[in-house]
Amino acid sequence: MTKDGKILNSEEKIMNLALRLAGRGIGSVEPNPAVGAVIVKDGQITGKGWHKKFGGPHAEINALENCKSKGSNPEGATLYVTLEPCCHQGKTPPCTDAIIKAGLSEVVVAMVDPSEHAGGRGIEILREAGIGVKTGVCGREAKELNAPFIKFAATGESWVIVKWAQSIDGKLAYREDIDEQWISNKRSRRDAHKLRRRVQGILVGIGTVLSDDPLLTPRPSRGRRPVRIVLDSNLRLPLDCKLLRTTGEASVLVVTTERTAERRAEIVKAIEEKGGEILTVETAGDGCDLRSLLGSLSKRGIAQLLVEGGGKIIASFLKERLADEVCVYVSSKLLGRSGRVDISESTSKILEGVELKGVNIRRFGDDVKISGLLR
């Protein structure tokens, strides 16, 4: 594309621009999909937009507004959009109505929306209105971008992200007698908080609460906060922990077995009096059944779940093939004997031969973030 906005290459180039715009909404639009849109008329880009926040205008509406703000008439133009335009009344009016009213002549769609209220109906409405529709341009890239949304929309199952930070020699934490808290640097931690803003639930094991007493909130907070979930099969959660002291700021869900809840009814009552909620699930071995847990969380509308560890919890989700995505922050530090909890001991056999797809590698100073899809 030249400086004056003329198109130099194919429609794939334009759709890739729409995909990059869509990516700007990640962390703010969930559980909605990230969507980008570009309007092209007479060989020039006349409007661009993306879905910026949950409950706000969709990408198509923002692109049309951008077009009009430049004094350009969208009539007869082509709209490139990364997801099928919605045709239902939700928190915002149907985008198909706005597209038809604007007089667009063609809509190029990367992928069909698999949601029950969509499934191609938006495309049918546009075609019935005389608008040409083409689908599948950069479809694979669009599906990778919105893989969590697609899974939840198509199956009703939560997308599970397993995340950890480690030293270069595979340690997850400093020894308890060493006065150091962070393995990763500030820039990595800032990015991890962005990841927290993307999900509807953050899960840790009771061991993490006992050793670190975390808040598990995204900082800075931007609107809705994810549910904070503790896997605690024996109800060892301290009643004075930060989680239970801040239930007014964000919900706390304590997951235990039915047997433990009956046996420790007084602890259940104390947690509930603090504002926490107890969720009982089936027993698996000597702990909570993770598949039963994910089923319950899905029914609660948790489209994306972030599992933050420690090592035992991470290994459990990986071993049972319940993780969809892995995100690892690797620090340049060598902890050696100063470190504890070796991630490699838990995961080396589990991950043997596993290849990540759609791998993304980013640097944050001396830290490296590696993320990718497991299936």
C-alpha positions in Angstrom: 0.0 0.0 0.0 1.4 3.4 -0.9 1.3 6.5 1.3 -1.9 7.8 -0.4 -3.7 4.5 0.4 -3.6 2.8 -3.0 -3.6 -1.0 -3.0 -0.4 -2.5 -4.5 -1.2 -6.2 -4.0 -3.9 -8.8 -3.6 -7.0 -9.1 -1.4 -4.9 -11.3 0.9 -2.8 -8.2 1.8 -5.9 -6.2 2.7 -7.3 -9.1 4.8 -4.0 -9.4 6.6 -4.3 -5.7 7.5 -7.8 -6.4 8.8 -6.3 -9.3 10.9 -3.7 -7.0 12.3 -6.4 -4.5 13.3 -8.4 -7.3 14.9 -5.4 -8.3 17.0 -5.5 -4.9 18.7 -8.8 -5.9 20.4 -7.3 -9.0 22.1 -7.5 -8.5 25.9 -10.5 -6.1 25.7 -13.2 -7.8 23.7 -13.4 -11.3 25.2 -15.5 -13.4 25.3 -16.4 -11.8 22.0 -14.1 -12.5 19.0 -11.4 -10.2 17.9 -12.5 -8.7 14.5 -11.0 -6.2 12.1 -12.4 -4.5 9.0 -11.1 -2.5 6.0 -13.2 -0.6 3.4 -11.7 -0.3 -0.1 -13.1 2.0 -2.8 -11.6 2.8 -6.2 -8.3 1.1 -5.3 -7.9 3.0 -2.0 -8.4 2.2 1.6 -11.1 4.6 2.8 -12.0 3.2 6.2 -10.5 0.9 8.9 -11.8 -0.3 12.2 -11.7 -3.1 14.8 -13.8 -4.3 17.7 -12.2 -2.4 20.6 -14.0 -3.5 23.7 -16.7 -5.9 24.8 -20.1 -4.3 24.4 -18.8 -1.6 22.1 -19.4 -1.1 18.4 -18.2 -3.9 16.1 -15.4 -3.7 13.6 -17.7 -3.1 10.6 -19.4 -0.1 12.4 -16.1 1.4 13.4 -14.8 1.1 9.8 -17.9 2.7 8.4 -17.6 5.6 10.9 -13.9 6.0 10.0 -14.8 6.1 6.3 -17.4 8.8 6.9 -15.1 10.8 9.1 -12.7 11.1 6.2 -15.5 12.5 4.0 -15.7 9.4 1.9 -19.0 7.8 0.8 -18.9 4.0 1.4 -21.6 3.3 -1.3 -20.3 0.9 -3.9 -17.2 0.0 -1.8 -15.8 -3.4 -0.7 -15.7 -4.4 2.9 -13.0 -6.8 4.1 -13.8 -8.3 7.5 -12.2 -11.1 9.4 -15.4 -12.7 10.6 -18.9 -13.0 9.2 -20.9 -9.9 10.1 -23.5 -10.4 12.8 -27.2 -10.5 11.9 -28.7 -10.6 15.4 -29.5 -8.0 18.0 -27.1 -8.3 20.9 -25.4 -5.6 22.9 -25.2 -3.7 19.5 -27.5 -3.7 16.5 -26.9 -6.1 13.6 -23.9 -5.2 11.4 -25.7 -6.6 8.4 -28.3 -3.8 8.6 -25.5 -1.1 8.7 -23.7 -2.7 5.7 -26.9 -2.8 3.6 -27.8 0.7 4.6 -24.3 2.0 3.7 -24.7 0.6 0.1 -21.6 -1.5 0.1 -21.4 -3.6 -3.1 -19.2 -6.5 -1.9 -18.1 -8.1 1.4 -15.1 -10.3 1.6 -15.2 -12.5 4.7 -12.2 -14.5 6.2 -14.4 -17.1 8.0 -18.0 -17.9 8.9 -19.0 -17.4 12.5 -19.7 -20.8 14.1 -22.0 -19.4 16.7 -25.5 -20.7 17.0 -27.0 -17.3 16.2 -24.8 -17.0 13.1 -23.6 -20.0 11.1 -23.8 -18.3 7.7 -27.1 -16.4 8.2 -25.3 -13.0 8.1 -23.9 -14.0 4.7 -27.2 -15.1 3.4 -28.9 -11.8 4.5 -26.2 -9.8 2.6 -26.6 -11.9 -0.5 -30.4 -11.6 -0.4 -29.9 -7.8 -0.3 -27.9 -8.0 -3.6 -24.4 -7.7 -2.0 -21.7 -9.9 -3.3 -20.0 -12.1 -0.6 -16.8 -14.0 -0.9 -15.5 -16.2 1.9 -12.3 -18.0 2.9 -9.7 -15.3 2.2 -7.0 -15.8 4.9 -9.4 -18.2 6.6 -6.7 -20.2 8.3 -5.1 -17.1 9.8 -8.5 -15.9 11.0 -9.2 -19.3 12.7 -5.9 -19.2 14.5 -6.6 -15.6 15.7 -9.9 -16.6 17.2 -9.3 -20.2 18.1 -10.6 -19.7 21.7 -13.8 -18.1 20.5 -14.3 -20.8 17.8 -13.9 -23.6 20.3 -16.4 -22.2 22.8 -18.9 -21.2 20.1 -18.8 -24.6 18.3 -18.5 -26.9 21.3 -19.4 -24.9 24.4 -16.0 -26.0 26.0 -13.5 -23.6 27.6 -10.2 -22.8 25.9 -7.4 -23.6 28.3 -4.2 -21.7 28.3 -1.3 -23.1 30.4 1.1 -20.4 31.4 4.3 -20.3 33.4 7.5 -18.3 33.9 10.8 -20.1 34.3 14.5 -19.5 34.6 16.7 -20.6 31.7 17.5 -23.8 33.7 13.8 -24.7 34.2 13.1 -23.4 37.7 9.6 -22.0 38.5 10.5 -20.2 41.7 13.3 -19.2 44.1 13.8 -21.2 47.3 11.5 -20.1 50.1 14.5 -18.8 52.1 15.6 -16.5 49.4 14.1 -13.0 49.4 13.2 -12.8 45.7 9.8 -13.0 44.2 10.0 -12.6 40.5 11.8 -14.8 37.9 10.6 -12.8 34.9 11.2 -9.0 34.4 8.7 -6.2 34.6 8.0 -6.1 30.8 7.2 -9.9 30.9 4.9 -9.4 33.9 3.1 -6.5 32.2 2.4 -8.8 29.2 1.2 -11.6 31.5 -1.3 -9.1 33.0 -2.5 -8.5 29.4 -3.1 -12.2 29.1 -5.1 -12.2 32.3 -7.4 -9.5 30.9 -8.1 -11.8 27.9 -9.6 -14.6 30.0 -12.7 -15.1 32.2 -11.1 -17.3 34.7 -7.6 -17.7 36.3 -6.8 -21.0 38.0 -4.1 -22.0 40.4 -3.5 -24.8 42.8 -3.6 -24.5 46.6 0.2 -24.8 46.7 0.5 -21.5 44.9 -1.8 -19.8 47.3 0.0 -21.2 50.4 3.5 -20.2 49.1 2.8 -16.9 47.3 -0.6 -15.6 48.6 -1.4 -14.1 45.1 -4.2 -11.7 44.2 -4.7 -13.2 40.7 -6.1 -10.0 39.3 -5.1 -8.3 36.0 -3.3 -5.0 36.7 -4.2 -2.4 35.7 -7.8 -3.6 35.6 -9.9 -2.5 32.6 -13.5 -3.3 33.4 -14.5 -6.9 34.0 -12.3 -9.1 36.1 -11.8 -12.8 35.7 -13.1 -15.3 38.3 -10.2 -16.4 40.5 -10.2 -20.2 40.9 -8.3 -22.3 43.5 -8.0 -26.0 43.1 -8.1 -27.2 46.7 -9.2 -30.8 47.2 -8.6 -30.8 50.9 -9.8 -27.2 51.7 -6.5 -25.9 53.0 -7.2 -22.3 51.8 -6.2 -19.8 54.6 -9.2 -17.7 55.6 -6.9 -14.6 55.8 -5.4 -15.0 52.3 -5.5 -12.1 49.8 -8.1 -13.8 47.7 -10.7 -14.0 50.4 -9.9 -10.5 51.6 -10.7 -9.1 48.2 -13.9 -11.0 47.2 -15.6 -7.6 46.8 -13.2 -6.8 43.9 -13.3 -10.0 42.0 -15.1 -13.4 42.5 -13.3 -16.3 44.2 -14.2 -19.9 43.4 -12.8 -22.6 45.6 -12.9 -26.0 43.9 -13.0 -29.2 46.0 -14.4 -32.7 46.1 -17.9 -33.5 47.3 -16.4 -35.8 49.9 -14.2 -33.0 51.3 -17.0 -30.4 51.3 -19.2 -32.8 53.4 -16.3 -33.7 55.7 -15.2 -30.0 56.3 -18.6 -28.3 56.3 -17.3 -25.7 58.8 -14.6 -24.6 56.4 -17.1 -24.4 53.6 -19.2 -22.1 55.7 -16.3 -19.9 56.7 -15.2 -19.5 53.0 -18.7 -18.6 52.0 -19.0 -16.1 54.9 -15.8 -14.4 53.5 -17.6 -14.0 50.1 -16.0 -17.0 48.4 -18.0 -19.7 46.5 -17.5 -23.4 46.8 -17.7 -25.6 43.7 -17.7 -29.4 44.2 -16.5 -31.7 41.5 -15.9 -35.4 41.1 -12.9 -37.1 42.6 -10.0 -38.3 40.5 -7.3 -40.2 42.3 -6.5 -38.1 45.4 -7.7 -34.8 43.9 -10.3 -33.1 41.8 -11.3 -34.4 38.4 -10.2 -31.8 35.9 -12.6 -32.8 33.2 -15.5 -32.4 35.6 -14.2 -29.0 36.6 -13.9 -27.8 33.0 -17.4 -28.9 32.3 -18.7 -26.8 35.2 -16.6 -23.8 34.2 -17.9 -24.0 30.6 -21.4 -23.9 31.9 -20.6 -20.8 33.8 -19.6 -19.0 30.6 -15.8 -19.2 31.1 -14.8 -19.2 27.4 -11.1 -18.9 28.2 -9.3 -20.3 31.3 -5.8 -19.3 32.3 -4.0 -22.0 34.3 -1.0 -20.4 36.1 0.5 -23.3 38.0 2.5 -24.4 39.8 4.3 -27.3 38.4 1.9 -30.1 39.5 -1.2 -28.3 38.1 0.5 -27.5 34.9 1.6 -31.1 34.5 -1.9 -32.4 35.2 -3.5 -30.3 32.5 -0.9 -31.2 30.0 -0.9 -34.9 30.9 -4.7 -35.2 30.4 -4.5 -33.3 27.1 -6.8 -30.5 28.4 -4.6 -27.6 27.4 -5.2 -25.8 24.1 -2.4 -23.2 24.3 0.9 -22.9 26.0 2.5 -19.6 27.0 6.0 -19.7 28.6 8.1 -16.7 29.8 11.8 -17.7 29.8 14.1 -15.5 31.9 17.8 -15.3 31.2 18.5 -16.1 34.9 20.2 -19.3 36.0 18.9 -20.2 39.4 20.7 -23.5 40.1 20.4 -24.3 43.8 18.7 -21.0 44.4 15.6 -22.3 42.6 12.9 -24.8 43.4 10.2 -26.5 41.5 11.8 -27.8 38.3 9.3 -27.6 35.4 11.2 -30.1 33.4 10.7 -32.9 36.0 6.9 -32.6 35.6 6.6 -32.0 31.9 9.5 -33.5 30.0 7.9 -36.9 29.4 4.4 -35.4 28.9 5.6 -33.0 26.2 7.9 -35.5 24.4 7.2 -35.3 20.7 4.6 -32.5 21.1 4.9 -29.8 18.5 3.4 -26.3 19.0 1.5 -24.8 16.1 1.3 -21.1 15.3 4.3 -20.4 17.4 4.9 -16.8 18.4 8.2 -15.7 19.9 8.6 -12.2 21.5 11.4 -10.6 23.4 10.9 -8.5 26.5 14.3 -7.2 27.3 16.4 -10.3 28.3 13.2 -12.4 28.6 11.7 -14.5 25.8 8.0 -15.3 25.5 7.1 -18.5 23.6 3.5 -19.2 22.9 1.7 -21.6 20.6 -1.3 -24.0 20.1 -1.3 -27.6 21.2 -4.2 -28.7 19.0 
